Amino acid sequence: MATFCVVVLAPVLVIATYLVLGPLDQGASSQALRMILLADFVYAMLVAALVLQRIVALIAARRAKSAGSRLHLRLTGVFAILALIPTVSVAIFAALTVNIGLEGWFSDRVRQVVGSSLEAAEAYQEEHRRDLTLDLSALATHIDQSRRGAFFMTDGDVRIVLAQGQAQIQRGLKEAYVIDGTGQIRARGERSYLFDFEQPSVEVLQAASDEGVQVIEDWANNEFRAIVRLSEFVDRYLYISREVDGALLGLLDDTKQTAQFYQQLESERGRVLFEFGLIYLGFAVILILASIWLGLQFAERLSRPVGRLTGAAQRVGAGDLDVRVLEEEGDDEIAMLGRYFNQMTRQLKAQRATLLENTEQIEKRRRLFDSVLSSVTSGVVGLDDEGRVTFVNRSAERLLDWDEDRATLALSVAVPEFAALFERLKADGLETVQEEVKVTRNGRLENLLVRMATRAGEDGATEGYVVAFDDVSDLVAAQRMAAWGDVARRIAHEIKNPLTPIQLSAERIKRKFSRHLDADNADSLAQLTEVIVRQTNDLRRIVDEFSKFARMPEPERRSENLVKLVQDAVVLQQAGQPDVRIVADLPAEEILADLDATMISQALTNLIKNAGEAIETYRQKQDDLDHLGQIRVGMVQDGRGALIRISDNGIGLPEDRARLFEPYVTTRSEGTGLGLPIVKKIIEEHGGTLLLDDAEPFEEGAHCGAMAVIRLGLSAPEGQGQNDKDDSAATAAAE
């Protein structure tokens, strides 16, 4: 029923459109024509959408080579051709007919008549403008000549001269005024009254001053007005008017509008022809679409069973195994095909359910495996049997500073430091190997404990390899610090005790034997004993440093202003390093922390002093004595802690920067190597941390210096501290 209504509606709309356009002669702007054209457009879009939907389905079925699709396309094509040939022919014939009619409207004779009328009207207008301009120029010349002949002229004199000149104009003027730059009347001629005065605008006055004569066409009052500046006067303008025939001026406007409308129609003749042709073509499209829709419906009734099977097969291909087709009555091939298809989908659904259950179990195990590997701190890298990387966990990406581009490379290319150990694993046929490997990433030297193992399949063949590694840099550093602490204690005990007897013996030898020797030998003895005493003092100083490192005193904690401690250390080093610019960026308010002020001041002073020495080392190695050394000291409060940064633009940090905290490791020839270890122990004794990192360049294109980052805990607020005490007292009372 719906198909029948859609098809019948097409000729009904065609007849209605013809009646509106033809016999009724409503015109293109009538409401009825607009409504019927809107209905035609909506109908064409509706049928086109329905036809396009069916054609898309037909093309998809044809590409899938489904049964019945070829017959469906052939029937649709026949209906389309039967409707296309007569409708297109009628549209072409109608367009030619309209074109012949338009040729008569735009003949040369009509075009010549319209042009002559426009020229006559423009000539009348131009004549009045020219006469008015000549009169204005003559009267202005008369007034200017009178002004040149008189030594002084008042506005009354100007009025007399204006009336005389106005009487000499043959064609006669309606009004004549002399006005100033603001448009105010200074003198009036004959028959020039105030109630008839039309004050010119500021723009007209400015144009008359800059460009000369200005003509104003006032068609509403049937007059032309003109204005010009009087050259012999200061701020005076001659302003006149003349009556014209308003009817002729109105006729001029009508003539211009008629000529413009005719030219517009002539220029849009092609568009009009195109619009009429488009309307007729729209009729053809409506008929064609209706015919195609009828053909599609007829073809569908023939190929519906095959189409249902095609749609069901597509849904099965998309994964919908719950689809069922309508089983036709009878024993023909199509009916049997529907029953077999439903049986097949039931079997596929049961098999897919079993497969999904197995896949879900495998996926759970895989997620558990990935979760374990992602959460461990050790780096894990999976390799295939050829040594190419197949899996990398997060810890491995972090420790090796990997990106995704290395995920498919060979291990020897991705991590060259592991290549030797991996080759040994393969060459010796071992199941596992382990070795400590040093790796440099981003300017940092890390100690990795690497373990490699072979991964074998069920048949015993090698399927791949597993590489696991941990960062043991902190462990190695801790072991070295412990060993150095033991060494320092032994040095303090074994070496410091004999130093005092040695020094006393040297001084006693000098006093006892120098008086028994001649002058030369006595001087030699004095020099030698002074060398012994000096070297003994140097050894005692070194032993004292080791003693401080080995037996760091317990901090005597008090609530101190950390900002003031940093500021004092900066002021001290500013005085001690005048050739280095030291800048401090510190908070204005107090930041309180429980600490030993002496020890923290020693640590801060040592770090700023090291920064200055790094700048001096850079100057010496780069042979750049003019290098502007800078040290920047900053401090911010980070939650319940304080963050202190000391940056410089000196020589920077070596790759193996972790060893700088070991005793007797220094980059300077005259250093003892105990400053940073002592500073680190002081910070750690206060529950803080000390890190060394690359500093940001102070200037664009400059090199990277070093930066020491200290984090210290702050004092608890008074209210919180009192609450903690109250809680402790309550707990003790409860116990």
Buried (B, 14 or more C-beta within 10 A) or exposed (E): EEBEEBBEBBEEBBEBBEEBBEEEEBEEEBEEBEEBBEBBEEBBEBBBEBBEEBBEBBEBBEEEEBBBBBEBBEBBEEBBEEBBEEBBEBBBEBBEEBBEEBEEEEEEEEBEEBEEBBEEBBEBBEEBBEBBBBBBBBBBBBBBEBBEEEEEBEBEBBBBBBBBBBEEBEEEBBBBBBBBBEBEBBBBBEEBEEEEBBBBEEEBBEBBBEEEBBBBEBEEEBBBBBBBBBEBBEEBBBBBBBBBEBEEBEBBEEBBEEBEEBBEBBEEBEEBBBEBBEBBBBBBBBBBBBBBBBBBBBBBEEBBBBBBBBBBBBBBEEEEBEBEBEBBEEEEEBBEBBEEBBEEBEEEBEEEEEEEEEEEEEEEEEEEEEEEBEEBEBBBBBBBEEBBBEBBBBBBBEBBEBEEEBBEBBBBEBBEBBBEBBEEBBEEEEEEBEBEBEBEBEEBBBBBBBBBBBBEEEEEEEBBBBBBBBBBBEEBBEEBBEEBBEBBBEBBEEBBEEBEEBBEEBBEBBEEEBEEEEEEEBEEBEEEBEEBBEBBEEBBEBBEBBBBBBEBEEBEBEEBBBBEBBBBBBEBBBEEBEEBBBEBEBBEEEBBBBBBBEBBBBBBBBBBBBBBBBBBBBBEEEEEEEBEBBBBBBBEBEEEBBBBBBBBBBBBBBBBBBBBBBBBBBBBEEBEBBBBBBBBBBBEBBBBEBEBBBBEEBEEEEBBBBBBBBBBBBBBEEEEEEEEEEEEEEEEEEE
